[in-house]
Amino acid sequence: MSVHSGNTPCELCASRKFSLFADLPEQHICTISDNKNLISHRKGQILFYEGTKPLGIFCINSGVVKVYKTASNGKEQILHLSKKGDFLGYSALLGEENYSNSAMIVEDAKICFIPKEAFFSTLFNNTPFFKRITKALSHELGVMEEKLTDATQKSIRERLAFVLIQLGNSYGVEGGENQKIDLILSREEIAGMVGTATESVIRLLSEFKKDNLIELEGKRIIIKDRRGLARLSDFYA
C-alpha cells in the first residue's frame, strides 16, 4: 500500500542536492514544491508499468527503485537501480511516449510525484535546468549503448564482476578491507542486472567466493578484493 506522507518542501529536502533540482532558483523550486506529492512506497510495489502513459515525473527522496523490462519469456532485464535524488520517467514524458520500461520498489522508498505541468513550466522557464536535463538524457543513452556493447562482447563472469563493483560504488559500506553491499537483492535480480540465468549467477558467486573475491552473508554480498573484481571485469576492455 502507498501512503501519502507530509510533503517536505523542496528547499528543505536533504536529497535535493543529489538531484537535477539542486541549483534551481527559489521561484522555480516553489512551483515544484507547491505541486508535488510525497508518497511512501513499500518494497515490491510497482511505481509504473511499461506501456502506460506518464502524467509527470518521479523524484526519489529515499529508498531504491529498479527499472526493468520484461522479456516475452517473462524474464526481467534490470536496466538500472535508482536511488535518492534520481529522476524517473522523464524521458518518456519529454518524448510524449508511453513508458518503455517498468519500475518497482526494491527498498522501502519515499518518492515525490511532480505533475507534468509543474515540471514543464520549470523546464521551459529555466535554461540551465533545461541543459542539465538534456545532458542527463544524453548520458542515459550513452550508458544504454555501453550496456548493449558489454552484453555482446563481455562474458557473464566479466559482467557479474562489473555489476558487483557498481553495486559497491553505489551501496557499499566500508568495513576495513571489506566493503559490504548494503542492499539486499535476490539472485534473480542480480541475474536480471547481468542479463543471464539465475543458476549462472549462483554458480559464479560461489566461484568468486572460492577465489576470495567476495564473502556471502545470507543474501548480502561483501566485496573482499575490489581490485581482483576490477581486473576481471576489464579483462577484454
HUHUKA-V673073 format. One record per residue. SS is DSSP state (alpha for helix, beta for strand, coil for the rest). PHI is phi in degrees with one decimal (999 if undefined). Layout:
# HUHUKA-V673073
{{SS;PHI} {SS;PHI}}
This chain:
# HUHUKA-V673073
{{coil;999} {coil;-90.0} {beta;-123.6} {beta;-72.6} {coil;-97.8} {coil;-64.2} {coil;-64.4} {coil;-89.3} {coil;-58.7} {alpha;-55.1} {alpha;-68.6} {alpha;-105.5} {coil;-77.5} {coil;-67.6} {coil;-82.3} {alpha;-60.0} {alpha;-64.4} {alpha;-91.3} {coil;-105.2} {coil;-72.9} {coil;-84.4} {coil;-48.1} {coil;-105.6} {coil;-67.3} {coil;-65.3} {alpha;-54.3} {alpha;-61.5} {alpha;-78.5} {alpha;-62.6} {alpha;-65.0} {alpha;-59.1} {alpha;-64.5} {alpha;-59.8} {alpha;-73.5} {alpha;-111.1} {beta;-88.8} {beta;-129.1} {beta;-94.0} {beta;-124.1} {beta;-90.1} {beta;-122.4} {coil;-95.0} {coil;-51.2} {coil;94.6} {coil;-75.4} {beta;-91.2} {beta;-86.2} {beta;-154.8} {coil;-106.6} {coil;-54.3} {coil;93.1} {coil;-91.3} {beta;-91.9} {coil;-74.5} {coil;-113.1} {beta;175.7} {beta;-122.1} {beta;-113.8} {beta;-121.9} {beta;-80.6} {beta;-88.3} {beta;-159.4} {beta;96.8} {beta;-133.6} {beta;-126.1} {beta;-100.6} {beta;-106.6} {beta;-146.3} {beta;-116.7} {beta;-106.4} {coil;-76.0} {coil;-62.2} {coil;-85.9} {coil;88.8} {coil;-76.0} {beta;-91.8} {beta;-114.0} {beta;-82.7} {beta;-82.1} {beta;-166.8} {beta;-105.1} {beta;-113.2} {coil;-133.4} {coil;-52.7} {coil;93.1} {coil;-79.3} {beta;-95.6} {beta;-128.8} {coil;86.0} {alpha;-77.5} {alpha;-69.2} {alpha;-65.6} {alpha;-64.1} {alpha;-67.7} {coil;-83.6} {coil;51.6} {coil;-123.5} {beta;-72.5} {coil;-57.9} {coil;-93.8} {coil;-151.0} {beta;-116.6} {beta;-135.1} {beta;-130.7} {beta;-75.1} {beta;-99.5} {beta;-137.8} {beta;-33.9} {beta;-135.6} {beta;-115.0} {beta;-134.0} {beta;-89.5} {beta;-101.1} {beta;-113.5} {beta;-61.0} {alpha;-47.4} {alpha;-60.9} {alpha;-66.4} {alpha;-65.1} {alpha;-65.3} {alpha;-60.2} {alpha;-68.7} {alpha;-61.4} {alpha;-86.6} {coil;-112.1} {coil;-143.4} {alpha;-60.7} {alpha;-58.5} {alpha;-66.5} {alpha;-57.5} {alpha;-65.1} {alpha;-64.7} {alpha;-65.1} {alpha;-61.7} {alpha;-64.4} {alpha;-63.1} {alpha;-64.5} {alpha;-62.6} {alpha;-62.1} {alpha;-58.0} {alpha;-64.1} {alpha;-60.8} {alpha;-64.1} {alpha;-60.9} {alpha;-61.5} {alpha;-60.8} {alpha;-64.0} {alpha;-62.7} {alpha;-63.2} {alpha;-59.2} {alpha;-62.5} {alpha;-92.1} {alpha;-108.1} {coil;-101.0} {coil;-73.5} {alpha;-61.5} {alpha;-58.2} {alpha;-65.6} {alpha;-68.1} {alpha;-65.4} {alpha;-58.4} {alpha;-66.4} {alpha;-60.7} {alpha;-64.1} {alpha;-64.0} {alpha;-62.6} {alpha;-63.9} {alpha;-63.1} {alpha;-62.7} {alpha;-88.0} {alpha;-127.3} {beta;-76.4} {beta;-116.8} {beta;-71.4} {beta;-143.3} {coil;68.2} {coil;-71.7} {beta;-94.5} {beta;-127.8} {beta;-85.4} {beta;-82.1} {coil;-86.8} {coil;-157.3} {coil;-91.6} {coil;-116.2} {coil;-71.5} {alpha;-62.5} {alpha;-63.8} {alpha;-67.2} {alpha;-64.9} {alpha;-61.3} {alpha;-65.4} {alpha;-77.7} {alpha;-80.8} {coil;84.4} {coil;-149.5} {coil;-80.4} {alpha;-57.1} {alpha;-59.4} {alpha;-64.3} {alpha;-65.9} {alpha;-60.0} {alpha;-64.5} {alpha;-68.5} {alpha;-62.4} {alpha;-71.9} {alpha;-66.6} {alpha;-61.2} {alpha;-66.9} {alpha;-62.0} {coil;-81.6} {coil;65.9} {coil;-84.8} {beta;-138.4} {beta;-127.2} {beta;-112.2} {beta;-128.0} {coil;66.1} {coil;-86.4} {beta;-78.7} {beta;-116.5} {beta;-113.6} {beta;-83.6} {coil;-100.1} {coil;-132.8} {alpha;-62.7} {alpha;-62.2} {alpha;-61.1} {alpha;-66.0} {alpha;-64.1} {alpha;-62.1} {alpha;-66.5} {alpha;-71.4} {coil;-100.5} {coil;-50.0} {coil;-105.0} {coil;-74.3}}
